[in-house]
């Protein structure tokens, strides 16, 4: 059985220890509250709550838990509107939602799926490999804590320009971190994004998503109930890595000299996490877990205060029983450490022996560190001295709430007036051909297999779709072939032009990508990445994005199950493009009948679903060819997206392939569809729009390119009519060229070569 730690020699002499008793006796002691990221009014509020000054350990707890990353103090006034969205979906119901470690959705047949997307942006700039790796590890433990087996991960990424020196520093490390950790866990990486823009230079975005599967009866929640129940800490030992970690680092604005504070980034051990996963799942199966919480941001400070405040309200913890990698850690450091691969469980006394035995079987160290009480207080001792005595809810849930000023920036009108529709366009077939080849080779549209080949996309044997498909899809049940599809999307340029519409466009694209494979969209998780909340223009962007996302979810009938907010993503005065990444999860009854993304056969008829308009502002063409950002983004037609998704579900078994139209428009969809098996196509784009350039490169939303065997065309068009979705026959698959009638032809091989060469040429 794993040993219980011996009480280490005190890191500081006990006579100098800042105890609760001492704090009550010397109220005027200077304390480093500003160095820990607290504002003066926040420090005074802590004194009011406690009726005295905080001890140094209490100050450490409040500082990390009241940080922007943990308390959402600048964002929660806007996030609360997500609770207005009905929890019932069209094809399922929410079993757990906002406020839990992750949202849980009923998908039928007694199964539920939990999924969530979170950020690890700033740590990944400081230390790319470990920052990205521990981002994956953290989101996996969130899923595990719900009682689910993690089954897949995804990674929406944002970088500075591909040719920038710092991009070459951070990108390889981030990709290696995502792949190294996920591969070691045996989790397939089924999708994500890699987007390049100058605003992310010095502030890359590393968002990580995990999907887990559980039976309804296996659902676990984070609370500490049952007076006398024991509190156990198990997993890796607590060390000095990540002290303050993301909870402080993610609350800092980066400037030219780096962030004001750079606490050490957490160090991950994926092999320990794999043991932790299997051990935890066996603990669940044995029925010896009454409550559970992973240790991520804010470490023990978070786990103890959140478990206590969500349960009976009281907990006593003895820090001497925390297994340490570094015996010199002071109590404040133990409480702030964000060392990875740790979990905290609440266990009934009669089950402790069985709990420890299962941990020993998996070679996972575990120890009793405390118990649930009825005091309504979180009390923590160190070497027999009381160093924390606080109301747990004041730490975990009653932090400051800021109604930060926000205002539409003065430059917004000028930005929207500078429409890309007025830019010079290519004229003639040769120019259109050159434009297609330039765009397919551009960093945002090119082949991402340099990245995705570093990930194991098919481990576990249940991956049905993965990049470069529109969505990732995994089988949940091997007998019925029940499965789920997930997509993540966001066009930051659209959000800059109009943050309300930009958030809706992100949701609409992810919703459509899930639907193209034949899945029914059920639920949303979001990762809202923005600049400094102290800038009224940034807060306006954030407020508008939240409002847009809420309104779109109401229209589409999908709830927000949870997510993450990441603020202070800016370097000096340069904020990132507002980047509200939206992930959508959908269910498919039989994954063997999914609709593929690319052309699968010659001689199929091509049909464009949806309406094409002259919408070029914020497009990839404007960005790549002209370096331009201005105008208004494409119109959002949520009712049309809903009808389109219904049609796509109805086309399972009818359509031969389906590919959504988004960045790069019809030209990119044709190219990517042809790359799937090297099958070309001949198209008449005048069936889409009278201007071939608009037909090929406009980025109107609500569109999908489908192929159908000739004998299924009548059925497809009839179903499109029933669903009230515009449908235009545009051509036929076949040959080894992409032919735009009356304009140009390009071989699939030449286009694919251009598409595939970009990242290897830049990154080696």
HELIX and SHEET records of a PDB file:
HELIX    1   1 UNK A   14  UNK A   16  5                                   3    
HELIX    2   2 UNK A   20  UNK A   25  1                                   6    
HELIX    3   3 UNK A   40  UNK A   50  1                                  11    
HELIX    4   4 UNK A   56  UNK A   65  1                                  10    
HELIX    5   5 UNK A   68  UNK A   71  1                                   4    
HELIX    6   6 UNK A   76  UNK A   79  1                                   4    
HELIX    7   7 UNK A   80  UNK A   84  5                                   5    
HELIX    8   8 UNK A  121  UNK A  126  1                                   6    
HELIX    9   9 UNK A  128  UNK A  144  1                                  17    
HELIX   10  10 UNK A  165  UNK A  185  1                                  21    
HELIX   11  11 UNK A  198  UNK A  200  5                                   3    
HELIX   12  12 UNK A  216  UNK A  218  5                                   3    
HELIX   13  13 UNK A  245  UNK A  249  1                                   5    
HELIX   14  14 UNK A  270  UNK A  286  1                                  17    
HELIX   15  15 UNK A  299  UNK A  310  1                                  12    
HELIX   16  16 UNK A  319  UNK A  321  5                                   3    
HELIX   17  17 UNK A  331  UNK A  336  1                                   6    
HELIX   18  18 UNK A  349  UNK A  351  5                                   3    
HELIX   19  19 UNK A  352  UNK A  361  1                                  10    
HELIX   20  20 UNK A  392  UNK A  396  1                                   5    
HELIX   21  21 UNK A  411  UNK A  417  1                                   7    
HELIX   22  22 UNK A  420  UNK A  422  5                                   3    
HELIX   23  23 UNK A  429  UNK A  440  1                                  12    
HELIX   24  24 UNK A  449  UNK A  452  1                                   4    
HELIX   25  25 UNK A  492  UNK A  497  1                                   6    
HELIX   26  26 UNK A  499  UNK A  516  1                                  18    
HELIX   27  27 UNK A  536  UNK A  556  1                                  21    
HELIX   28  28 UNK A  591  UNK A  593  5                                   3    
HELIX   29  29 UNK A  620  UNK A  626  1                                   7    
HELIX   30  30 UNK A  638  UNK A  650  1                                  13    
HELIX   31  31 UNK A  665  UNK A  675  1                                  11    
HELIX   32  32 UNK A  685  UNK A  687  5                                   3    
HELIX   33  33 UNK A  692  UNK A  697  1                                   6    
HELIX   34  34 UNK A  710  UNK A  712  5                                   3    
HELIX   35  35 UNK A  713  UNK A  722  1                                  10    
HELIX   36  36 UNK A  748  UNK A  763  1                                  16    
SHEET    1   A 6 UNK A  94  UNK A  96  0                                        
SHEET    2   A 6 UNK A 103  UNK A 108 -1                                        
SHEET    3   A 6 UNK A 111  UNK A 119 -1                                        
SHEET    4   A 6 UNK A 205  UNK A 215 -1                                        
SHEET    5   A 6 UNK A 149  UNK A 159 -1                                        
SHEET    6   A 6 UNK A 188  UNK A 196  1                                        
SHEET    1   B 7 UNK A 291  UNK A 294  0                                        
SHEET    2   B 7 UNK A 342  UNK A 347 -1                                        
SHEET    3   B 7 UNK A 230  UNK A 235 -1                                        
SHEET    4   B 7 UNK A 366  UNK A 373 -1                                        
SHEET    5   B 7 UNK A 314  UNK A 318 -1                                        
SHEET    6   B 7 UNK A 378  UNK A 382  1                                        
SHEET    7   B 7 UNK A 385  UNK A 390 -1                                        
SHEET    1   C 2 UNK A 254  UNK A 255  0                                        
SHEET    2   C 2 UNK A 258  UNK A 259 -1                                        
SHEET    1   D 6 UNK A 463  UNK A 465  0                                        
SHEET    2   D 6 UNK A 472  UNK A 475 -1                                        
SHEET    3   D 6 UNK A 483  UNK A 489 -1                                        
SHEET    4   D 6 UNK A 579  UNK A 588 -1                                        
SHEET    5   D 6 UNK A 520  UNK A 529 -1                                        
SHEET    6   D 6 UNK A 559  UNK A 566  1                                        
SHEET    1   E 2 UNK A 570  UNK A 571  0                                        
SHEET    2   E 2 UNK A 574  UNK A 575 -1                                        
SHEET    1   F 7 UNK A 655  UNK A 660  0                                        
SHEET    2   F 7 UNK A 704  UNK A 708 -1                                        
SHEET    3   F 7 UNK A 605  UNK A 609 -1                                        
SHEET    4   F 7 UNK A 727  UNK A 733 -1                                        
SHEET    5   F 7 UNK A 681  UNK A 683 -1                                        
SHEET    6   F 7 UNK A 737  UNK A 740  1                                        
SHEET    7   F 7 UNK A 744  UNK A 747 -1                                        
END                                                                             
